[in-house]
């Protein structure tokens, strides 16, 4: 009897241990599931990077970062309910910084392209741009894109305009600069025949600094949209930014910011 009872007790005890073990595993899985679900939630603060040499979208004035992009991302963050920590870098360092996790969000007149979309996520488009040509005021030989063949063309390092020059303008040499002021200066001092860059920036520079030295020629080339860049894999952040952007367009705040920096509401 004692032997049989001991065997029975051992069986009950073993069953109890197995049940406890399974319960513990289930709790761990549930905890892991909760953690995974929680990873999609918005954080309280995100690191936003920009390149502050792209007027009127982002630049430094009286020690403060200002511009259309800067004001827009602040309004988006306020609408979405998170804070931002603004950092700056050269334009060609933005996408690598997003890929390595150094930055969460980037806004810097970043054109939406298929190649970039393989490396980062984008918000919905928030601005439609294109490329324009700027030449010296006394240059009458360059009137359009076809006249740039075989010429030296200044542009920004890592930009879509640099890629456009290399792919579409025969014999042209793309002189790429980290700072946009250097690109405009190259045309003004004659070391480059023209600048090819984003239309709003070319127009703004000529209006504010280069009115006596540069002029725009030709048409608007390669129409393109700007998007807010976001590190890959954060679907909740993409969704929150898109929803906030849509709200700002609906309630008139986007129009207000646009008019402040471009002198008119968007078409």
C-alpha positions as CSV (number, residue, x, y, z in Angstrom):
1,X,0.0,0.0,0.0
2,X,2.8,2.5,0.9
3,X,4.6,1.8,-2.4
4,X,1.4,2.3,-4.4
5,X,0.5,5.4,-2.5
6,X,4.0,6.8,-3.1
7,X,3.7,6.2,-6.8
8,X,0.3,7.9,-6.9
9,X,1.7,10.9,-5.0
10,X,4.6,11.2,-7.3
11,X,2.3,11.2,-10.3
12,X,0.1,13.9,-8.8
13,X,3.2,16.0,-8.0
14,X,4.6,15.6,-11.5
15,X,1.3,16.7,-13.0
16,X,1.1,19.7,-10.8
17,X,4.7,20.8,-11.8
18,X,3.8,20.4,-15.5
19,X,0.7,22.5,-15.1
20,X,2.6,25.2,-13.3
21,X,5.3,25.1,-16.0
22,X,2.8,25.5,-18.8
23,X,1.1,28.4,-17.0
24,X,4.4,30.1,-16.6
25,X,5.3,29.6,-20.3
26,X,1.9,31.0,-21.2
27,X,2.5,34.1,-19.0
28,X,5.8,34.6,-20.7
29,X,4.3,34.4,-24.1
30,X,1.6,36.8,-23.2
31,X,4.1,39.2,-21.7
32,X,6.2,38.9,-24.9
33,X,3.1,39.6,-26.9
34,X,2.2,42.6,-24.9
35,X,5.8,43.9,-25.3
36,X,5.6,43.4,-29.1
37,X,2.2,45.1,-29.3
38,X,3.6,48.0,-27.2
39,X,6.6,48.4,-29.5
40,X,4.3,49.9,-32.1
41,X,3.1,52.7,-29.9
42,X,4.3,56.2,-30.3
43,X,7.2,57.5,-28.2
44,X,7.0,60.7,-26.3
45,X,9.9,62.2,-28.2
46,X,11.6,61.6,-31.6
47,X,14.9,62.8,-33.0
48,X,14.3,64.8,-36.2
49,X,17.2,65.7,-38.5
50,X,17.4,68.4,-41.1
51,X,20.0,70.1,-43.3
52,X,19.7,73.8,-42.5
53,X,21.1,75.2,-45.7
54,X,18.0,74.7,-47.8
55,X,16.2,78.1,-47.8
56,X,13.3,78.7,-47.4
57,X,12.6,75.2,-46.1
58,X,15.2,75.1,-43.3
59,X,17.9,77.5,-42.4
60,X,19.4,79.3,-39.4
61,X,18.4,82.8,-38.6
62,X,19.4,84.8,-35.5
63,X,20.6,81.6,-33.9
64,X,17.3,79.8,-34.5
65,X,16.3,77.1,-36.9
66,X,13.5,78.4,-39.1
67,X,11.8,77.7,-42.4
68,X,8.8,76.0,-44.0
69,X,9.9,72.4,-43.1
70,X,10.9,73.3,-39.5
71,X,7.5,75.0,-38.8
72,X,5.6,72.1,-40.5
73,X,7.3,69.3,-38.6
74,X,6.7,71.2,-35.3
75,X,3.0,71.5,-36.2
76,X,2.8,67.9,-37.1
77,X,4.5,66.8,-33.9
78,X,2.1,69.0,-31.8
79,X,-0.9,67.5,-33.7
80,X,0.3,63.9,-33.3
81,X,1.2,64.4,-29.6
82,X,4.9,63.9,-29.5
83,X,7.9,66.1,-28.9
84,X,10.9,66.5,-31.2
85,X,14.6,66.8,-30.6
86,X,16.0,68.7,-33.7
87,X,19.5,67.8,-35.0
88,X,21.3,68.9,-38.2
89,X,23.6,67.2,-40.6
90,X,24.7,67.5,-44.2
91,X,22.1,66.3,-46.7
92,X,24.1,63.3,-47.8
93,X,24.2,62.0,-44.2
94,X,20.4,62.0,-43.6
95,X,19.4,58.7,-45.1
96,X,22.4,56.8,-43.6
97,X,21.5,58.3,-40.2
98,X,18.0,57.0,-40.5
99,X,19.2,53.6,-41.5
100,X,21.5,53.3,-38.5
101,X,18.9,54.5,-36.1
102,X,20.8,57.8,-35.3
103,X,17.6,59.7,-36.4
104,X,13.9,58.8,-36.3
105,X,12.5,61.4,-38.7
106,X,14.0,63.6,-41.4
107,X,12.6,66.6,-43.1
108,X,14.8,68.5,-45.6
109,X,13.1,68.8,-48.9
110,X,13.7,65.1,-49.5
111,X,12.3,64.0,-52.8
112,X,10.4,60.8,-52.9
113,X,12.2,58.2,-55.1
114,X,12.0,54.5,-55.6
115,X,15.6,54.0,-54.7
116,X,15.3,55.9,-51.4
117,X,12.0,54.1,-50.6
118,X,14.0,50.8,-50.4
119,X,16.0,52.2,-47.5
120,X,13.5,54.4,-45.7
121,X,9.8,55.0,-45.2
122,X,8.0,58.1,-46.4
123,X,5.0,60.1,-45.3
124,X,2.5,61.2,-47.8
125,X,3.8,64.0,-50.1
126,X,3.7,67.4,-48.5
127,X,5.2,69.6,-51.3
128,X,5.5,69.4,-55.1
129,X,8.7,70.6,-56.5
130,X,10.9,70.2,-59.6
131,X,14.3,71.2,-60.9
132,X,15.2,74.7,-62.3
133,X,18.3,76.1,-63.9
134,X,20.2,79.1,-62.6
135,X,22.9,80.9,-64.7
136,X,24.8,84.2,-64.6
137,X,22.7,87.2,-65.5
138,X,24.9,87.9,-68.6
139,X,24.7,84.3,-69.8
140,X,22.6,84.2,-73.0
141,X,23.9,80.9,-74.3
142,X,22.0,78.6,-71.8
143,X,18.3,78.8,-72.3
144,X,17.2,75.3,-71.4
145,X,18.2,71.8,-70.4
146,X,19.5,70.9,-73.8
147,X,22.1,73.8,-73.6
148,X,23.7,72.1,-70.5
149,X,25.3,69.3,-72.6
150,X,29.1,69.3,-72.0
151,X,28.8,72.0,-69.3
152,X,30.0,72.1,-65.7
153,X,26.9,72.2,-63.5
154,X,26.8,73.0,-59.8
155,X,24.4,71.1,-57.5
156,X,24.1,69.7,-54.0
157,X,25.9,66.5,-52.9
158,X,23.6,63.5,-52.9
159,X,20.6,65.3,-54.4
160,X,18.2,64.1,-57.1
161,X,19.5,66.9,-59.3
162,X,23.0,65.4,-59.2
163,X,21.5,62.0,-60.3
164,X,19.5,63.8,-63.0
165,X,22.6,65.4,-64.4
166,X,24.5,62.2,-64.6
167,X,21.7,60.2,-66.2
168,X,20.2,62.8,-68.6
169,X,22.7,65.5,-69.7
170,X,25.4,64.2,-72.1
171,X,28.9,65.1,-71.3
172,X,28.0,67.3,-68.3
173,X,30.1,67.4,-65.2
174,X,28.2,67.6,-62.0
175,X,30.2,69.5,-59.4
176,X,28.5,68.5,-56.1
177,X,28.8,70.7,-53.0
178,X,27.8,70.0,-49.4
179,X,26.6,73.5,-48.9
180,X,24.2,75.1,-51.3
181,X,25.8,78.6,-51.0
182,X,29.0,77.0,-52.5
183,X,27.1,75.8,-55.5
184,X,25.6,79.3,-56.2
185,X,29.0,80.9,-55.6
186,X,30.5,78.6,-58.2
187,X,28.1,80.0,-60.8
188,X,28.6,83.5,-59.7
189,X,32.5,83.3,-59.9
190,X,32.4,81.4,-63.2
191,X,33.8,78.0,-62.0
192,X,30.5,76.4,-63.0
193,X,28.3,77.3,-66.0
194,X,25.0,76.8,-64.2
195,X,23.3,75.4,-61.2
196,X,20.5,72.8,-61.4
197,X,18.6,72.3,-58.2
198,X,15.2,72.3,-56.6
199,X,13.0,75.1,-58.0
200,X,11.9,76.8,-54.8
201,X,15.4,77.0,-53.5
202,X,16.8,78.5,-56.8
203,X,14.0,81.0,-56.9
204,X,14.4,82.0,-53.2
205,X,18.2,82.4,-53.5
206,X,17.9,84.6,-56.6
207,X,15.2,86.7,-55.0
208,X,17.1,87.2,-51.7
209,X,20.8,87.1,-52.5
210,X,21.5,86.6,-56.2
211,X,19.1,89.1,-57.9
212,X,22.0,91.0,-59.4
213,X,24.1,88.0,-60.3
214,X,21.9,85.1,-61.3
215,X,18.7,84.4,-63.3
216,X,16.5,81.4,-63.9
217,X,16.1,79.9,-67.4
218,X,14.2,77.1,-69.0
219,X,11.2,75.2,-67.7
220,X,10.4,73.2,-64.5
221,X,12.1,69.8,-65.0
222,X,11.4,66.5,-63.4
223,X,8.4,67.4,-61.2
224,X,8.9,65.6,-57.9
225,X,7.2,65.4,-54.5
226,X,8.9,66.0,-51.1
227,X,8.1,63.6,-48.3
228,X,9.0,63.3,-44.6
229,X,11.5,60.5,-44.3
230,X,11.1,58.0,-41.4
231,X,13.3,55.1,-40.3
232,X,12.1,51.8,-41.8
233,X,9.6,49.6,-39.8
234,X,7.8,52.2,-37.7
235,X,4.3,51.9,-39.2
236,X,2.6,53.6,-36.3
237,X,4.8,56.7,-36.7
238,X,4.2,56.9,-40.4
239,X,0.4,56.6,-39.8
240,X,0.5,59.3,-37.0
241,X,2.5,61.7,-39.2
242,X,0.1,61.2,-42.2
243,X,-2.9,61.7,-40.1
244,X,-1.5,64.9,-38.6
245,X,-0.5,66.2,-42.0
246,X,-4.0,65.6,-43.3
247,X,-5.5,67.4,-40.3
248,X,-3.2,70.4,-40.9
249,X,-4.3,70.6,-44.5
250,X,-8.0,70.3,-43.5
251,X,-7.9,72.9,-40.8
252,X,-6.0,75.5,-42.7
253,X,-2.7,75.4,-40.7
254,X,-0.8,74.0,-43.6
255,X,-2.0,76.8,-45.9
256,X,-1.0,79.3,-43.2
257,X,2.6,78.0,-43.0
258,X,2.9,77.8,-46.8
259,X,1.7,81.4,-47.3
260,X,4.2,82.6,-44.6
261,X,7.2,81.1,-46.4
262,X,6.2,81.2,-50.1
263,X,4.0,84.3,-50.2
264,X,0.9,82.4,-51.4
265,X,-1.3,79.5,-50.5
266,X,-0.7,76.2,-52.3
267,X,-2.6,75.7,-55.6
